[in-house]
Amino acid sequence: MNVANLQIEGLLMAIAAINHALVRKGVLSAEEIDIALRKAEASETSEERSEGMSSSSRDAVNFPIRLLELANQCQPEADIPSFSKLARMVGQMKEAYNDQL
């Protein structure tokens, strides 16, 4: 596997852990984090941003946002699922999204 991919995996899991800690400490609510992530996804899927981009490129851009959204859905007292489990869940989300189109 490409070392950069491993670094991105680590970074995403670190951000998920920080978000989780912020919710547990009451600094932010899970809903506030979710809103921020949804805004990020909306800006990345805007027509201006995604013009000329293939669907696989759009999926690649949205993958980390969707992974963090799923990690954010964990209860503050629960452990965050592994990267591989979250990545599988993102794939299932994508399939559900494509079925709706």
Beta strands, then each sheet from edge to edge (+ up, - down):
end
